[in-house]
Amino acid sequence: MLSNNLPETKELERNSSSAKKLSVIIPAYNAEKFLVKCVDSIANQTYPNIEIVIVNNGSQDSTPQLCEELKDKYNNRGFKIINLNPNQGINWARRAGVAASNGEYITFIDSDDYIDLEAYEKTIKILENNHCDMVQFGSNLVDLDGNVIKKWIREELTFNNPRDAYLYFLTYKTATYGVWDKVYKRAMFDNIDWLKISALEDFQILAQLFAKSEKFMTISNLFYYYVQHSNSTMHKASPNNSNQANSTAATDLVVNLTQEKFPELLPEAIWHRIVLYHINVCSAMDYSDKQIVKQNVQSLLTDYKRMSIELKKQGRKLYIAKKMRLKQNMKIWLLVYCPKLYKVYLTTRLKIHALTGI
């Protein structure tokens, strides 16, 4: 059972009437080991007006009971529990959370992670003072004991139109494809296309958000704690994961969105399709089937050719983003100028991955 000790509420009650409500959406799937720490970090935020929305996504452990106990413990905060059964995947869980929430601001946190107690107050202050649609903060990758493994520090940047914000999303190495390190105005989620997929879920949602962001800022504060453990990727996915089909759906959406709204950025979008599709397909491919490997290599080479054509149309021999990783730029050069050599590299890389898992 959970302790009934409540956080201090006098200050919350005094200030909550003037502060706009923030809805914090937590998809939870078999989260019994982590959920309490996650919710504690939200319920004890210094920001006074928070609504906690837990989406129990078909959990088979004690997560449903924990949700009810946490609701009783933090009855001074708005608290909603949504039950999806069976598991609908994390994208559908977030969609359900947004639909059930009523905050003027929205953010997300994964159920095994936690956040600095001043994170939302400081981020929303920046969002409001600068009239932003969304603000991104930095994160820490930590182990189960809270030891920092890696710091994901964001540059202090401001983008004043959708095109520049979208270019940041596509090209900056400090951009992330997680929805959990940002606070958004609720209106940003109007008319968002939530694909029911279990790979690249965040990527396809963020593409749509960046494409409509009139003002977006990044701050360097390391507020979010992303916990690395044995199930830190598996528990966030649907039990029936088809990486290849899902990756295709997500990256197709982004390429089509780019062609519609920012056609001059199409090569960058296709490059993202190449990188992300390649990563996800490699993780699911049956390497013993040579025909499947051949088909996927051919599919990737088709994308490479299309990107090369788009570059030439725009009079750009080679796109090198200043903030992209050197390794990615080298791959772009190779695929544009030596596609046959890239095919050799890719085939070799797949074989190495099959043998070592690396």
N, C-alpha and C positions, 0 to 999 in steps of 0.2 A: 504493500500500500504506500501511497505517497504521503509526505508530510502535509499537514494542513496549514503550515506557516505561510502567511500571505506577505507579499511585498508591501512596502510603504505605499499607501494610496492617497494620502491627503493632498500631496502635490499633484498627483494625477487628476484627482477630482477637480482641483482648482483651475487647472489649465486646459483640461480636455475640451471644454465648451468652445474655446477659441481656436483650437488646433484642428485642421482638417484631418479626417480619419484616414489612416493607412491600413489597408488590408494585407496581411502577411499570409500567403498561401503555402501550405506545407503538404505536398504529396507524400503519403506514408505507406510503404509496403514492407511488411515484416520488420518493423522498426523498433521492436521492443527494447533493444539494447541502447538505442540512441535518442529516442523521442523525448524523454524527460529533459535531458540537457539542452536539446534543441529548443523546446518550448520555454524552458526557464530563461534562456537567453533572449527570447522575444518578449515574454511577459514582464520582464524586469527592465525593459528599455526605458531610457529617460524621456523618450518621446511620449507624450501623455495620451494620445488618442489612437489606440491600436485595436484592430479586429483580427483575431487569430482564426484562420480557416484551415482545419485539417481535413484532407481528403484521404480517408482510409481506402486504399486501392486494392481491395480483395485480400487483405492480410490473413495469413493462416496461423499467426502466433497471437500473443496477448495484446497486440496493438489496439484493437477496438476497446478493450477494457481500460487501457492506459489513457486513451482519448477521453473517456468519460471521467476518469479520475482527475485528469488535468483540467478539464472543464470545471469541475467542482472546486479545484484548488484555486484557479484564477478566475473566479466569478466576477472580479472587478474589471476584467477586460471583456470586450465582446468576444464571444467564442462560438464557433460553429463547427459541427462535425458533419461531413458528407461521406456516405458509404457507397462505394462502387463495388459491385460483386457480379461476375468475377473481375479480376484485374483487367483494367482497360488501357494500361500503358500510361506512362508519365505525362504525355502530352494531353491525353483526355482528362487525366486527373487535374492538371493545371487549368484546363478549360472549364471543368466543373467548378473549380475553386473561384475562378474569376466570375462565373455566372452567379454563384451564390453570394459573393461579396458585395458590399455596398460602400467601400471606401473611395475617397476621391483620389487616393494614391494607391498603387499596387506594387508589391514586391513578392519575391519567391525565395524560399529556402528549402533545401533538401533535408529530409528528416534525420539524417545522420550528421549533419553539419550544425554549426552554431555561429553566433555573430556578436561582435562587440556591443556592449550595452549602450553606447552613445551613437551607434552607427546611424540609426534612422533619424534621430534628432538633427545630427549634423548634416546628413545628406539632404534631408528635406529643407533645411534652412538654405543650403546652397541652391537647391532646385527652385525655391520660391524667390529668393533674392535675385536670381539671374533669369527668371522666367523661362526655365527649361522644360522640355517635354520629358526628358529622362536624364539621370545622372548615374555614372558608373564609378564604383570605388574599387580599391585593391583588395587582394585576398592572400591568405596564407594557406599553403598545403601543410597539414599537420598529421602526426601519427595519433594513435589512440590515447597517448599520454599527453597530448598537446604540444609536443616538441615540433618546432617548425622545420619542415623539410625543404621548403622552397617558398620564396616570396614572389607573388605576382604583383609587381608594382606598376601602377598606371602613370603615364605622363599626365601633367596638368594641361588639358587641351579643351578648346571650345570650338564647336562647329555650329554655324549660324544658318544652315540651310540643309534640306534633305540630301542633296547631291553630295555635299562634303561629308556629311555624317555617314552616308552609305559607302563612300569611298574609304573612309576610316574602317568601317566594318569589313570591307573586302581586303584591305591591304596592310593595315598596321599590325605589326607583330604583338603589340600590347592589347589589341582587341581580343575579346574572349567570346566564345560561342556558348556561354552559359547565361541563362536569364536571371540567375540568382545573385549576381553582383551589381544589380541596378535597382533604382527606384523609378517608377513610371507614373505619369499622369494617367488616370483611368481611361480618358478619351483615346489614348493611344491604342487601346485594344478593340475599338470599334471596327467592325468589318475585317477582322483578322481571320485568315483561313487556317484553322487548326487541323492539320493532317493527322489522321490516326495512324501514326507510325511509331516505330521503336528504335530508330537510329536517326541521328542528326535532328532530333526534335527541336532543340533550342535554336539550331542554325536557321531553320526555315521560319521560325517565329521572329527571331531577331532581324532577319533580312527585311521582313515586312515593317517592323517597328522603325528600323533605321531609315527606311525609304520614305517615311512620313514624318520624321522628326525635324521640326523647324529649328530647334535648338537643343544641342546635346553637349554635355560636359563630362570630362573624366577628372577624378581627383585621386591623389596618391595615397590617401589614408587606407591602411590595411585593416579593413573592418571584418571581412568574412573569413571563417575558418572551415576550410574544405578538408574533411577527415578522410585520410587514406587508410583503407583496411581491405581485407580479402574480398569483401563483397561490394566495394565502393562503386563499382561500375555495374555489376550484375543486378543489384537490388533496385537500381533506378530504371531498369528495362522491363519490358513485358516478358513474361515467361516464354512466349512463342515469338522469338525474335527472328526476323528474316532480314538480315543486314543489307543484302544486295538490293532487294526490292524497295526497302525503306530509304536507302541512300539515294537510289535513282529518283524516287518521288520528291525528296527534299531538295536535291540539287537541281532537278528539273524546274521546280517552283522558283528557285533563286535565279536561274538563267532566264526563265521567261519573264520574271519580274524586272530584271535588269534590262532586257530587250524592250520592254514596254516603257519604263520610266527613265532609264539612263543608258541608252544604246551605246554611247561612247565608252561605257565601262564594261561592255560585253566580254572582251578578252579576260578581264580580271575575274568576272563571274565564272567563265568557263574554266579558268585555272583553278578556282576554288572547287568546282565540280570535280576536276581531275584529282586534286589532292585529297579531298574528303571522300570521294567515291572510292578511290584507290585504297585508302586506309580501311574503310569499312568493308569493302569487298574482300580484301586480303584477310581480314579477321574471320571471315565466314566461308571462304572458298574451300572446296574439296580438291586439294592439290594432287590427289591420286588420279583424278580424272583430267587427262591432258586436254580433252576437248573443251571442258569448262574453262581451264586456264587460257586456252587459245581464244575462246570467245570473249573473255574479259579483257585480254590484251588488245584484241581487235577493237572492242568498244572504246577503250581508253585512247587508242591511236586515232579513232574517228574524232574524238573530242580534240585531240592535239591538232589535227588537221584543220578543224573548224576554227580553233583559236588562231592558228597561223594565218588563215584566210582573213579573219577579222582584223588582225594586226596590220596586214598588208593593205586592206581597204582604207584604213585610217592613216596610212603612211608611217606606221610605227614598226620599225624593224624588230624591236625588242622592248618589251615593257620591263623596267626594273624599278619597283617601288622602293623608295629610300628606306622605308621601315620594314620591308619584308626580309625574312631570313635569307642569308647568303645561299644556303643550300637550296631554297626554293628558286631563287633567281638562276642558279646554275642549271637546275632542271628545266626551267623555261627556255634558257638558251639552247640546251641540248635538244629539246623536243622541236623547237622552231627550226633549227638549222641542221640537225642530224637525227631525224625521227627514226631511222633504221637503227642507229646506235642506241637511241633511247629504248627501243624495243628489246635490244639485247640486254641492256641494263635492267629493264623491268622484269624480263623473264628470269634473269639471274636472281634478282631481288625476291621474287616469288618463291624460287627454289630454296633460297636461304631461309626465308620465313617458314617454309614448310618443315625444314629440318630443325630449326632452332627456336621458332616461335618469336624471333626478334624482328 
